[in-house]
């Protein structure tokens, strides 16, 4: 089976960009923790905790790419590609306790505001914002097609927004003296973390549960396949995602008439071209039939994918 994403070179490029983002994030995180301690800013502390979770998440994503590139035993027929999705799921879970902690502290600070050293807070916040923007730019190129890289990219966007919140809170405190702006910014940062978290958990959870990809609804796939000349019906249709950029399909294809093997192969080639070009499904297993077997279910929800697939092409 071909490498998801097309080549090992793509994975190597992703690894280099992730490595650079990890180094930048680690440096900015250390500066923000020190800045939060020196200035007393909860917003800065929230951003530092945010960066810590993202540093761990980026490291998980980096490790997932290394696992995906490694050779695997023969019994791991999809190698370790699913490790990327597991890393994305863990990334989402890692944000939950951090968001809860900052929300709790924001409530406490809202009731009992503390003195904040605004000058250093703004300086550290500006440095964090610059680092997050640079890290997001490094990951943007590969974020569209790779869920693992997308999760890392979203982390960087969330960090960028939270650093902006730190800057805004510092400016309000400096100009108006309203110290509640600091915990308010921290609470907004936590809400942003939770929003990204829910989105990431939902998407990676769908893949782990082997739901059909959003871009390939089952009924649309079925209707398109039935539009190929010579195809009467499609049943036992299953579509799922193995890892980013690798979508799989299995189906029983009922033909309109008994055909020679060469004609069947031609129909199979047309179906594969259709599925690849219209739905980005690049790993296809088809079983051809002339008549629907007696008692065979025609609806995928009533037939587990674990059944035999003998005779597939």
C-alpha positions as CSV (number, residue, x, y, z in Angstrom):
1,X,0.0,0.0,0.0
2,X,1.3,3.4,-0.9
3,X,2.4,5.9,1.7
4,X,-0.5,8.2,2.9
5,X,0.2,11.6,1.6
6,X,2.1,10.4,-1.4
7,X,5.7,10.1,-0.3
8,X,8.1,9.8,2.6
9,X,9.4,13.2,1.6
10,X,6.2,14.9,2.7
11,X,6.5,13.2,6.1
12,X,10.1,14.4,6.4
13,X,9.1,18.0,5.6
14,X,6.3,17.8,8.2
15,X,8.8,16.5,10.8
16,X,11.2,19.4,10.2
17,X,8.5,22.0,10.5
18,X,7.1,20.4,13.7
19,X,10.6,20.2,15.2
20,X,11.1,24.0,14.5
21,X,7.7,24.7,16.1
22,X,8.6,22.6,19.2
23,X,11.8,24.6,19.8
24,X,10.1,28.0,19.3
25,X,7.2,27.0,21.6
26,X,9.5,25.7,24.3
27,X,11.4,29.0,24.4
28,X,8.3,31.1,24.4
29,X,6.6,28.9,27.1
30,X,9.6,29.3,29.4
31,X,9.6,33.0,29.0
32,X,5.9,33.3,29.7
33,X,6.1,31.2,32.9
34,X,8.9,33.4,34.1
35,X,6.9,36.5,33.1
36,X,3.8,35.3,34.8
37,X,5.7,34.8,38.1
38,X,7.4,38.3,37.8
39,X,4.3,40.2,36.8
40,X,1.5,38.4,38.6
41,X,-0.6,38.2,35.4
42,X,-3.1,35.3,35.3
43,X,-3.6,35.9,31.6
44,X,0.1,35.4,31.0
45,X,0.0,32.3,33.2
46,X,-2.9,30.9,31.3
47,X,-1.1,31.5,28.0
48,X,2.0,29.7,29.5
49,X,-0.1,26.7,30.6
50,X,-1.7,26.8,27.1
51,X,1.7,26.7,25.6
52,X,2.8,23.8,27.9
53,X,-0.1,21.7,26.7
54,X,0.7,22.6,23.1
55,X,4.3,21.7,23.6
56,X,3.3,18.3,24.8
57,X,0.8,18.0,21.9
58,X,3.4,19.0,19.3
59,X,5.8,16.4,20.8
60,X,3.0,13.8,20.5
61,X,2.4,14.8,16.9
62,X,6.2,14.6,16.2
63,X,6.4,11.2,17.7
64,X,3.4,10.0,15.7
65,X,5.2,11.0,12.4
66,X,8.2,9.1,13.5
67,X,6.1,6.0,14.3
68,X,4.3,6.3,10.9
69,X,7.7,6.3,9.1
70,X,9.0,3.2,10.9
71,X,8.8,-0.3,9.4
72,X,6.3,-2.5,11.1
73,X,5.7,-6.2,11.7
74,X,3.7,-8.1,9.0
75,X,0.7,-8.4,11.2
76,X,0.3,-4.6,11.3
77,X,-1.1,-4.3,7.8
78,X,-1.7,-0.6,8.1
79,X,1.6,-0.1,9.9
80,X,1.4,2.5,12.6
81,X,-0.4,5.2,10.6
82,X,-3.4,5.2,13.1
83,X,-0.9,6.5,15.7
84,X,-1.4,10.0,14.2
85,X,-5.1,9.9,15.0
86,X,-4.5,8.7,18.5
87,X,-2.1,11.6,19.0
88,X,-4.7,14.0,17.8
89,X,-7.2,12.6,20.3
90,X,-4.8,12.8,23.1
91,X,-4.0,16.4,22.1
92,X,-7.7,17.3,22.6
93,X,-7.9,15.6,25.9
94,X,-4.7,17.3,27.2
95,X,-6.4,20.7,26.9
96,X,-9.3,19.9,29.2
97,X,-7.6,20.1,32.6
98,X,-5.6,23.2,31.6
99,X,-8.7,25.0,30.6
100,X,-10.5,24.1,33.8
101,X,-7.6,25.3,35.9
102,X,-7.4,28.7,34.3
103,X,-11.2,29.2,34.5
104,X,-11.1,28.5,38.2
105,X,-8.2,30.9,38.7
106,X,-10.0,33.5,36.6
107,X,-13.0,33.4,38.9
108,X,-10.9,33.7,41.9
109,X,-9.0,36.7,40.5
110,X,-12.2,38.3,39.3
111,X,-13.5,38.4,42.9
112,X,-10.1,39.4,44.3
113,X,-8.0,41.3,41.8
114,X,-4.2,41.4,42.3
115,X,-1.6,43.9,41.3
116,X,0.0,43.4,37.9
117,X,3.2,44.7,36.5
118,X,1.9,45.7,33.1
119,X,5.1,46.7,31.3
120,X,6.9,43.3,31.6
121,X,3.5,41.6,30.9
122,X,3.2,43.4,27.6
123,X,6.8,42.7,26.6
124,X,6.5,38.9,27.3
125,X,3.1,38.8,25.6
126,X,4.4,40.4,22.5
127,X,7.3,37.9,22.3
128,X,4.8,35.0,22.7
129,X,2.6,36.4,20.0
130,X,5.5,36.6,17.6
131,X,6.6,33.1,18.3
132,X,3.1,31.7,17.8
133,X,2.6,33.5,14.5
134,X,5.9,32.1,13.2
135,X,5.0,28.5,14.4
136,X,1.6,28.7,12.8
137,X,3.2,29.8,9.5
138,X,5.5,26.9,9.7
139,X,2.7,24.4,10.0
140,X,0.1,26.0,7.8
141,X,1.3,24.3,4.6
142,X,0.5,20.8,5.7
143,X,-2.4,21.5,8.0
144,X,-5.1,21.2,5.4
145,X,-4.6,17.5,4.5
146,X,-3.2,16.0,7.7
147,X,-5.3,15.8,10.8
148,X,-2.2,15.3,13.0
149,X,-0.6,18.5,11.6
150,X,-4.0,20.2,11.6
151,X,-4.3,19.6,15.3
152,X,-0.8,21.1,15.9
153,X,-1.7,24.1,13.6
154,X,-4.9,24.7,15.5
155,X,-3.0,24.7,18.7
156,X,-0.7,27.4,17.3
157,X,-3.7,29.5,16.2
158,X,-5.2,29.1,19.7
159,X,-1.9,30.2,21.2
160,X,-1.8,33.1,18.9
161,X,-5.3,34.2,19.9
162,X,-4.5,33.8,23.6
163,X,-1.3,35.8,23.3
164,X,-3.4,38.5,21.6
165,X,-5.7,38.4,24.6
166,X,-2.8,38.9,27.0
167,X,-1.7,41.9,25.0
168,X,-5.3,43.3,25.1
169,X,-5.7,42.7,28.8
170,X,-2.3,44.4,29.5
171,X,-3.3,47.4,27.4
172,X,-6.7,47.8,29.3
173,X,-5.0,47.5,32.7
174,X,-2.4,50.1,31.6
175,X,-4.8,52.6,30.3
176,X,-7.8,52.3,32.7
177,X,-6.4,50.5,35.8
178,X,-9.2,48.0,35.6
179,X,-7.4,44.9,36.9
180,X,-10.3,42.5,36.2
181,X,-9.3,42.7,32.5
182,X,-6.6,40.2,33.3
183,X,-8.8,37.3,34.6
184,X,-11.4,38.2,31.9
185,X,-8.8,37.6,29.2
186,X,-7.7,34.4,31.0
187,X,-11.4,33.1,30.9
188,X,-11.7,33.9,27.2
189,X,-8.5,32.1,26.6
190,X,-9.9,29.0,28.4
191,X,-13.1,29.2,26.3
192,X,-11.1,29.3,23.2
193,X,-9.1,26.2,24.3
194,X,-12.4,24.3,25.0
195,X,-13.8,25.2,21.5
196,X,-10.7,23.8,19.7
197,X,-10.7,20.8,22.1
198,X,-14.3,19.9,21.2
199,X,-13.7,20.2,17.5
200,X,-10.5,18.1,17.6
201,X,-12.0,15.4,19.8
202,X,-15.1,15.2,17.5
203,X,-13.0,14.8,14.3
204,X,-10.5,12.3,15.7
205,X,-13.2,10.4,17.5
206,X,-15.1,10.0,14.2
207,X,-12.0,8.4,12.6
208,X,-11.3,6.1,15.6
209,X,-15.0,5.0,15.4
210,X,-14.5,4.4,11.6
211,X,-17.3,6.7,10.6
212,X,-17.6,7.7,6.9
213,X,-15.5,10.8,6.2
214,X,-17.5,14.0,6.0
215,X,-16.4,14.7,2.5
216,X,-17.7,11.2,1.3
217,X,-21.3,10.7,2.6
218,X,-22.3,7.1,2.1
219,X,-25.3,7.7,0.0
220,X,-23.5,10.1,-2.3
221,X,-20.7,7.5,-2.8
222,X,-23.3,4.8,-3.5
223,X,-25.2,6.9,-6.0
224,X,-22.0,7.8,-7.8
225,X,-20.9,4.2,-8.1
226,X,-24.2,3.1,-9.4
227,X,-23.8,5.7,-12.2
228,X,-21.0,3.7,-13.7
229,X,-22.3,1.7,-16.8
230,X,-22.7,-2.0,-16.0
231,X,-23.3,-1.5,-12.3
232,X,-26.8,-2.4,-11.1
233,X,-26.5,-2.1,-7.3
234,X,-24.0,-1.4,-4.5
235,X,-24.4,-3.1,-1.1
236,X,-22.2,-3.9,1.9
237,X,-20.7,-0.5,1.4
238,X,-18.2,0.7,4.0
239,X,-16.1,3.9,3.9
240,X,-13.7,4.9,6.6
241,X,-10.5,6.8,7.3
242,X,-7.3,5.0,8.2
243,X,-5.2,8.1,8.8
244,X,-4.8,11.6,7.3
245,X,-5.0,11.4,3.4
246,X,-5.7,7.7,3.4
247,X,-9.4,6.8,3.0
248,X,-10.6,3.2,2.4
249,X,-13.7,1.6,0.9
250,X,-15.0,-1.9,0.6
251,X,-18.2,-2.8,-1.4
252,X,-20.1,-5.6,-3.1
253,X,-20.8,-4.5,-6.7
254,X,-23.8,-6.2,-8.3
255,X,-23.4,-6.2,-12.1
256,X,-26.2,-5.9,-14.7
257,X,-25.0,-9.0,-16.5
258,X,-22.4,-11.8,-16.3
259,X,-19.1,-10.4,-17.8
260,X,-15.7,-11.7,-18.7
261,X,-12.9,-11.0,-16.2
262,X,-11.4,-8.3,-18.5
263,X,-14.7,-6.4,-18.6
264,X,-15.0,-6.6,-14.8
265,X,-11.6,-5.2,-14.5
266,X,-12.5,-2.3,-16.7
267,X,-15.6,-1.5,-14.5
268,X,-13.4,-1.8,-11.4
269,X,-10.9,0.7,-12.9
270,X,-13.7,3.2,-13.6
271,X,-15.0,2.8,-10.1
272,X,-11.6,3.4,-8.6
273,X,-10.9,6.4,-10.7
274,X,-14.3,7.9,-9.7
275,X,-13.7,7.2,-6.0
276,X,-10.2,8.7,-6.1
277,X,-11.1,11.8,-8.1
278,X,-14.5,12.7,-6.6
279,X,-14.1,11.5,-3.0
280,X,-10.3,11.2,-2.4
281,X,-10.8,7.5,-1.6
282,X,-7.5,5.9,-2.5
283,X,-7.7,2.3,-1.0
284,X,-10.5,0.4,-2.6
285,X,-11.6,-3.3,-2.4
286,X,-14.5,-4.4,-4.6
287,X,-16.3,-7.7,-4.8
288,X,-18.2,-8.3,-8.0
289,X,-21.5,-10.2,-8.2
290,X,-24.0,-10.9,-10.9
291,X,-27.0,-11.5,-8.6
292,X,-27.6,-10.4,-5.0
293,X,-26.9,-13.5,-2.9
294,X,-30.0,-14.9,-1.2
295,X,-30.4,-13.3,2.2
296,X,-27.4,-11.0,1.8
297,X,-28.1,-7.6,3.5
298,X,-28.0,-4.6,1.3
299,X,-27.6,-2.0,4.0
300,X,-24.2,-1.3,5.6
301,X,-25.6,-0.6,9.0
302,X,-26.8,-4.3,9.3
303,X,-23.6,-6.0,8.2
304,X,-20.3,-5.7,10.1
305,X,-17.2,-5.1,8.0
306,X,-15.6,-8.3,9.5
307,X,-17.4,-10.6,7.0
308,X,-15.5,-12.5,4.3
309,X,-14.4,-10.6,1.2
310,X,-13.3,-13.5,-1.0
311,X,-13.1,-12.9,-4.7
312,X,-12.4,-9.1,-4.4
313,X,-10.4,-7.4,-7.0
